[in-house]
């Protein structure tokens, strides 16, 4: 890989989509070169936490570690919760992309939630500095998602994006290169996993793990027919033994409606806060749902029902923020 020289005055050399579930790193002129889960695996030794692995190698360890080990996510609900894990994951990504014997500290562009506080932004900057990065430019993720979804954010008309990530969902309206209104709900795809897990626990006295919950969520998105069935493996609380549960897709509709109803309410509030002319634009302009494809479908249906505007799902919805960051990085270099 021909990596660009660092320290360029033309702008950042790397763009990072640091999400609750996954982290992607893009190299200027090359595209996505790193895409791994946002996970770190630690061992407790002599009262200290020792990093064992980060990224892809940790995925299979979720819910399977012994008592002296722990799997940590750097982000929760879209914002930094664990500085050490964030620095470790960013350092892992940096060394995977440019090698351990790099020269200098590469500048980078990193996405951040639109409602992130100054303290949250400073924590992310500190984690990136500890990981070995140079100057950091922070970009609001809804803006990056809108650009990645090919919305006309720089024109004098409304563009609305609903970005559903693993940890947070953001609704924003843009016009003339600026954000007019936005709302954030600190809930996303992982929250749906938890809601599905809780439903099975309370309704059927059946326990499932995190990986199983995510797999079930994907099955629910793929199965269009209400009478379609899904087979779930876990542990029954009736006898404490492993078991299999077979349910129809329609069983989970109330769970989905409650979950995505919160995002539709946020979208309705945003539409109610913009000017009448911008609101009228939304009747003829695209309102786009981005983020994990599993969420985008249900999200689009809920917002259309609540707000009365047509919502389309972006091409490759889970890659919109990454594409937008990549395009912004290329613009800075032009």
LUMDRENKE-398894 format. One record per residue (C-alpha): residue in one letter; x, y, z; residue number from 1. Coordinates in steps of 0.5 Angstrom, whole numbers. Each point is the difference from the previous one (the first is absolute). Layout:
N
+---+-------+-------+-------+-----+
: r :    xx :    yy :    zz :   k :
+---+-------+-------+-------+-----+
: A :     X :     Y :     Z : NUM :
...
+---+-------+-------+-------+-----+
This chain:
334
+---+-------+-------+-------+-----+
: r :    xx :    yy :    zz :   k :
+---+-------+-------+-------+-----+
: X :     0 :     0 :     0 :   1 :
: X :     3 :     7 :    -2 :   2 :
: X :    -2 :     4 :     6 :   3 :
: X :     0 :     7 :     0 :   4 :
: X :     6 :     4 :     3 :   5 :
: X :    -2 :     3 :     7 :   6 :
: X :     0 :     7 :     2 :   7 :
: X :    -3 :     3 :    -6 :   8 :
: X :    -3 :     7 :     0 :   9 :
: X :    -5 :    -2 :    -5 :  10 :
: X :    -4 :    -3 :     6 :  11 :
: X :    -1 :    -7 :     3 :  12 :
: X :     3 :    -7 :    -2 :  13 :
: X :    -5 :    -4 :     3 :  14 :
: X :    -8 :     0 :     2 :  15 :
: X :    -2 :    -4 :     6 :  16 :
: X :    -8 :    -2 :     1 :  17 :
: X :     1 :    -2 :     7 :  18 :
: X :    -7 :    -3 :     1 :  19 :
: X :    -3 :    -4 :     6 :  20 :
: X :     0 :    -7 :    -3 :  21 :
: X :     6 :     1 :    -6 :  22 :
: X :     6 :     5 :    -1 :  23 :
: X :     1 :     1 :    -8 :  24 :
: X :     7 :     4 :    -2 :  25 :
: X :     0 :     3 :    -7 :  26 :
: X :     7 :     2 :    -3 :  27 :
: X :     0 :     6 :    -5 :  28 :
: X :     0 :    -3 :    -7 :  29 :
: X :    -1 :    -7 :     2 :  30 :
: X :    -7 :     0 :     4 :  31 :
: X :    -2 :    -5 :     5 :  32 :
: X :     6 :    -4 :     3 :  33 :
: X :    -2 :    -2 :     7 :  34 :
: X :    -7 :    -2 :     2 :  35 :
: X :     0 :    -4 :     7 :  36 :
: X :    -4 :    -1 :     6 :  37 :
: X :     0 :     6 :     5 :  38 :
: X :     3 :    -5 :     5 :  39 :
: X :     6 :    -1 :     5 :  40 :
: X :     1 :    -6 :     4 :  41 :
: X :     4 :     0 :     7 :  42 :
: X :     3 :    -4 :     5 :  43 :
: X :     0 :     2 :     7 :  44 :
: X :     7 :    -2 :     3 :  45 :
: X :     2 :     3 :     7 :  46 :
: X :    -5 :     5 :     0 :  47 :
: X :     1 :     3 :    -6 :  48 :
: X :    -3 :    -1 :    -7 :  49 :
: X :     4 :    -3 :    -6 :  50 :
: X :    -2 :     1 :    -7 :  51 :
: X :     0 :    -7 :    -3 :  52 :
: X :    -3 :     2 :    -7 :  53 :
: X :    -4 :     5 :    -4 :  54 :
: X :    -5 :     0 :    -6 :  55 :
: X :    -2 :    -6 :    -4 :  56 :
: X :     4 :    -5 :     5 :  57 :
: X :    -5 :     2 :     6 :  58 :
: X :    -7 :    -1 :    -4 :  59 :
: X :     0 :    -8 :     2 :  60 :
: X :     2 :     2 :     7 :  61 :
: X :    -7 :     4 :     2 :  62 :
: X :    -4 :    -4 :     5 :  63 :
: X :     6 :    -5 :     0 :  64 :
: X :     5 :     2 :     5 :  65 :
: X :     2 :    -3 :     7 :  66 :
: X :     0 :     4 :     6 :  67 :
: X :     7 :     3 :     0 :  68 :
: X :    -1 :     3 :    -7 :  69 :
: X :    -5 :     6 :    -3 :  70 :
: X :    -2 :     2 :    -7 :  71 :
: X :    -1 :     8 :     0 :  72 :
: X :    -3 :     5 :    -5 :  73 :
: X :     3 :     6 :    -1 :  74 :
: X :    -7 :     4 :    -1 :  75 :
: X :    -7 :    -1 :     3 :  76 :
: X :    -6 :     3 :    -3 :  77 :
: X :     5 :     4 :    -5 :  78 :
: X :     5 :     3 :     4 :  79 :
: X :     6 :    -1 :     4 :  80 :
: X :    -1 :    -4 :     6 :  81 :
: X :     7 :    -4 :     1 :  82 :
: X :     6 :     5 :    -2 :  83 :
: X :     5 :    -6 :     1 :  84 :
: X :    -4 :    -5 :    -5 :  85 :
: X :    -1 :     6 :    -5 :  86 :
: X :     8 :     1 :     0 :  87 :
: X :     1 :    -7 :    -1 :  88 :
: X :    -5 :    -1 :    -5 :  89 :
: X :     3 :     6 :    -4 :  90 :
: X :     7 :    -2 :     1 :  91 :
: X :    -2 :    -7 :    -3 :  92 :
: X :    -3 :     3 :    -6 :  93 :
: X :     6 :     5 :    -1 :  94 :
: X :     5 :    -6 :     0 :  95 :
: X :    -4 :    -4 :    -4 :  96 :
: X :     0 :     5 :    -5 :  97 :
: X :     7 :     3 :     0 :  98 :
: X :     4 :    -5 :     4 :  99 :
: X :     3 :     1 :     6 : 100 :
: X :     6 :     3 :    -2 : 101 :
: X :    -3 :     7 :    -3 : 102 :
: X :     3 :     6 :     0 : 103 :
: X :    -3 :     6 :     3 : 104 :
: X :    -8 :     1 :     2 : 105 :
: X :    -5 :     0 :    -5 : 106 :
: X :    -5 :     5 :     0 : 107 :
: X :    -7 :    -3 :    -1 : 108 :
: X :    -8 :     2 :     0 : 109 :
: X :    -4 :    -4 :     5 : 110 :
: X :    -8 :     0 :     0 : 111 :
: X :    -3 :     2 :     6 : 112 :
: X :    -8 :     1 :     2 : 113 :
: X :    -3 :     6 :    -1 : 114 :
: X :    -2 :     1 :     7 : 115 :
: X :     7 :    -2 :     3 : 116 :
: X :     2 :     5 :     6 : 117 :
: X :     6 :     4 :     0 : 118 :
: X :     3 :    -5 :     5 : 119 :
: X :    -2 :    -6 :    -4 : 120 :
: X :     3 :     3 :    -6 : 121 :
: X :     7 :     1 :     4 : 122 :
: X :     0 :    -7 :     3 : 123 :
: X :     0 :    -2 :    -7 : 124 :
: X :     5 :     4 :    -2 : 125 :
: X :     4 :    -2 :     6 : 126 :
: X :    -1 :    -7 :    -2 : 127 :
: X :     2 :     1 :    -7 : 128 :
: X :     7 :     4 :     2 : 129 :
: X :     1 :    -6 :     5 : 130 :
: X :     0 :    -5 :    -6 : 131 :
: X :     5 :     4 :    -4 : 132 :
: X :    -4 :     4 :    -5 : 133 :
: X :     2 :     7 :    -1 : 134 :
: X :    -5 :     6 :    -1 : 135 :
: X :    -7 :    -2 :     0 : 136 :
: X :    -6 :     3 :    -4 : 137 :
: X :    -7 :    -2 :     3 : 138 :
: X :    -6 :     0 :    -5 : 139 :
: X :    -7 :    -1 :     2 : 140 :
: X :    -3 :    -7 :    -2 : 141 :
: X :    -7 :     2 :    -2 : 142 :
: X :     4 :     5 :    -5 : 143 :
: X :     5 :    -5 :    -3 : 144 :
: X :    -6 :    -5 :     0 : 145 :
: X :    -4 :     5 :    -5 : 146 :
: X :     6 :     1 :    -4 : 147 :
: X :     1 :    -8 :    -1 : 148 :
: X :    -7 :    -1 :    -1 : 149 :
: X :     0 :     5 :    -6 : 150 :
: X :    -4 :     5 :     3 : 151 :
: X :     0 :     8 :    -3 : 152 :
: X :     2 :     3 :     7 : 153 :
: X :     4 :     6 :    -3 : 154 :
: X :    -6 :     2 :    -4 : 155 :
: X :    -6 :     5 :     2 : 156 :
: X :    -5 :    -6 :     2 : 157 :
: X :    -1 :    -4 :     5 : 158 :
: X :     3 :    -7 :     1 : 159 :
: X :    -1 :    -5 :     6 : 160 :
: X :     4 :    -6 :     2 : 161 :
: X :    -2 :    -5 :     5 : 162 :
: X :     6 :    -3 :     2 : 163 :
: X :    -1 :    -7 :     4 : 164 :
: X :     7 :    -2 :     3 : 165 :
: X :     1 :    -6 :     5 : 166 :
: X :     0 :     5 :     6 : 167 :
: X :    -4 :     6 :    -2 : 168 :
: X :    -5 :     3 :    -5 : 169 :
: X :     1 :     7 :    -3 : 170 :
: X :    -5 :     4 :    -4 : 171 :
: X :     2 :     6 :    -3 : 172 :
: X :    -2 :     5 :    -5 : 173 :
: X :     5 :     4 :    -5 : 174 :
: X :     0 :     6 :    -5 : 175 :
: X :     5 :     4 :    -3 : 176 :
: X :     6 :    -4 :     3 : 177 :
: X :    -3 :     1 :     7 : 178 :
: X :    -4 :    -4 :     6 : 179 :
: X :    -7 :     3 :     1 : 180 :
: X :    -2 :    -5 :     5 : 181 :
: X :     2 :    -6 :     3 : 182 :
: X :    -3 :    -5 :     6 : 183 :
: X :     4 :    -6 :     3 : 184 :
: X :    -3 :    -6 :     3 : 185 :
: X :     6 :    -4 :     4 : 186 :
: X :    -3 :    -7 :    -3 : 187 :
: X :     1 :    -4 :    -6 : 188 :
: X :     1 :    -7 :    -3 : 189 :
: X :     3 :    -2 :     7 : 190 :
: X :    -6 :     2 :     4 : 191 :
: X :    -4 :    -4 :    -5 : 192 :
: X :     4 :    -6 :     2 : 193 :
: X :    -1 :     1 :     7 : 194 :
: X :    -8 :     1 :    -1 : 195 :
: X :     0 :    -6 :    -4 : 196 :
: X :     4 :    -4 :     6 : 197 :
: X :    -5 :     3 :     5 : 198 :
: X :    -6 :    -2 :    -3 : 199 :
: X :     2 :    -7 :    -1 : 200 :
: X :     2 :     0 :     8 : 201 :
: X :    -6 :     3 :     2 : 202 :
: X :    -5 :    -3 :    -5 : 203 :
: X :     3 :    -7 :    -1 : 204 :
: X :     5 :    -1 :     6 : 205 :
: X :     5 :    -1 :    -5 : 206 :
: X :     7 :     3 :     0 : 207 :
: X :     5 :     1 :    -6 : 208 :
: X :     7 :     4 :    -1 : 209 :
: X :     2 :     6 :    -3 : 210 :
: X :     2 :    -4 :    -7 : 211 :
: X :    -7 :    -4 :     0 : 212 :
: X :    -4 :     7 :     1 : 213 :
: X :     4 :     3 :    -6 : 214 :
: X :    -1 :    -6 :    -4 : 215 :
: X :    -7 :     0 :     2 : 216 :
: X :    -1 :     7 :    -2 : 217 :
: X :     3 :    -1 :    -7 : 218 :
: X :    -5 :    -6 :    -1 : 219 :
: X :    -6 :     5 :     2 : 220 :
: X :     2 :     5 :    -5 : 221 :
: X :     1 :    -5 :    -6 : 222 :
: X :    -7 :    -4 :     1 : 223 :
: X :    -5 :     4 :    -3 : 224 :
: X :    -6 :    -4 :     2 : 225 :
: X :    -3 :     0 :     6 : 226 :
: X :    -2 :    -7 :     1 : 227 :
: X :     8 :    -2 :    -2 : 228 :
: X :     3 :    -3 :     6 : 229 :
: X :     7 :     1 :     4 : 230 :
: X :     4 :    -6 :     4 : 231 :
: X :     3 :     3 :     6 : 232 :
: X :     5 :    -4 :     4 : 233 :
: X :     2 :     2 :     7 : 234 :
: X :    -2 :    -2 :     7 : 235 :
: X :    -6 :    -2 :     3 : 236 :
: X :    -2 :     3 :     7 : 237 :
: X :    -5 :    -5 :     1 : 238 :
: X :     5 :    -6 :     1 : 239 :
: X :     7 :     4 :    -1 : 240 :
: X :     2 :    -4 :    -6 : 241 :
: X :     2 :     2 :    -7 : 242 :
: X :    -6 :     0 :    -4 : 243 :
: X :    -3 :     2 :    -7 : 244 :
: X :    -6 :     5 :    -1 : 245 :
: X :    -4 :     1 :    -6 : 246 :
: X :    -4 :     6 :    -1 : 247 :
: X :    -4 :     4 :    -6 : 248 :
: X :     3 :     7 :    -2 : 249 :
: X :    -7 :     3 :     2 : 250 :
: X :     2 :    -2 :     7 : 251 :
: X :     5 :     6 :     0 : 252 :
: X :    -4 :     5 :    -3 : 253 :
: X :    -2 :     4 :     6 : 254 :
: X :     8 :     0 :     2 : 255 :
: X :     2 :     3 :    -7 : 256 :
: X :    -6 :     5 :     1 : 257 :
: X :     2 :     3 :     7 : 258 :
: X :     7 :     0 :    -2 : 259 :
: X :     0 :     4 :    -7 : 260 :
: X :    -6 :     4 :     3 : 261 :
: X :     5 :     4 :     4 : 262 :
: X :     4 :     2 :    -6 : 263 :
: X :    -6 :     2 :    -4 : 264 :
: X :    -2 :     4 :     6 : 265 :
: X :     7 :     4 :    -1 : 266 :
: X :    -1 :     1 :    -7 : 267 :
: X :    -7 :     3 :     1 : 268 :
: X :     3 :     5 :     5 : 269 :
: X :     5 :     2 :    -5 : 270 :
: X :    -5 :     1 :    -6 : 271 :
: X :    -4 :     4 :     5 : 272 :
: X :     6 :     5 :     2 : 273 :
: X :     2 :     2 :    -7 : 274 :
: X :    -3 :     5 :    -5 : 275 :
: X :    -6 :    -1 :    -4 : 276 :
: X :     4 :     1 :    -6 : 277 :
: X :     5 :    -6 :     2 : 278 :
: X :    -6 :    -4 :     2 : 279 :
: X :    -3 :     0 :    -6 : 280 :
: X :     6 :    -1 :    -4 : 281 :
: X :     0 :    -7 :     4 : 282 :
: X :    -6 :    -2 :    -4 : 283 :
: X :     4 :     0 :    -7 : 284 :
: X :     7 :    -1 :     3 : 285 :
: X :     3 :    -7 :     2 : 286 :
: X :    -1 :    -1 :     7 : 287 :
: X :     6 :    -6 :     1 : 288 :
: X :     1 :    -5 :     5 : 289 :
: X :     7 :    -2 :     1 : 290 :
: X :     4 :    -4 :     5 : 291 :
: X :     0 :    -8 :     1 : 292 :
: X :    -5 :    -3 :    -5 : 293 :
: X :    -3 :    -4 :     5 : 294 :
: X :    -3 :     6 :     3 : 295 :
: X :    -1 :     4 :    -6 : 296 :
: X :    -6 :    -4 :    -2 : 297 :
: X :    -4 :     1 :     6 : 298 :
: X :     2 :     7 :     1 : 299 :
: X :    -2 :     2 :    -7 : 300 :
: X :    -7 :    -3 :     1 : 301 :
: X :    -1 :     3 :     7 : 302 :
: X :     2 :     7 :    -2 : 303 :
: X :    -5 :     0 :    -6 : 304 :
: X :    -6 :    -2 :     4 : 305 :
: X :     2 :     5 :     5 : 306 :
: X :     2 :     6 :    -4 : 307 :
: X :    -4 :    -1 :    -6 : 308 :
: X :     7 :     1 :    -5 : 309 :
: X :     3 :    -6 :    -4 : 310 :
: X :     6 :    -3 :     3 : 311 :
: X :     5 :    -3 :    -5 : 312 :
: X :     6 :    -5 :     2 : 313 :
: X :     6 :     2 :    -2 : 314 :
: X :     5 :    -4 :    -4 : 315 :
: X :     4 :    -4 :     4 : 316 :
: X :    -3 :     4 :     6 : 317 :
: X :     5 :    -3 :     5 : 318 :
: X :     6 :     3 :    -4 : 319 :
: X :    -3 :     7 :     0 : 320 :
: X :     4 :     3 :     5 : 321 :
: X :     7 :    -3 :    -2 : 322 :
: X :    -2 :     3 :    -7 : 323 :
: X :    -1 :     7 :     2 : 324 :
: X :     6 :     0 :     4 : 325 :
: X :     4 :    -3 :    -6 : 326 :
: X :    -3 :     6 :    -4 : 327 :
: X :     1 :     5 :     5 : 328 :
: X :     7 :    -2 :     0 : 329 :
: X :     1 :     0 :    -7 : 330 :
: X :    -2 :     7 :     0 : 331 :
: X :     4 :     3 :     5 : 332 :
: X :     6 :    -3 :    -4 : 333 :
: X :    -2 :     3 :    -7 : 334 :
+---+-------+-------+-------+-----+
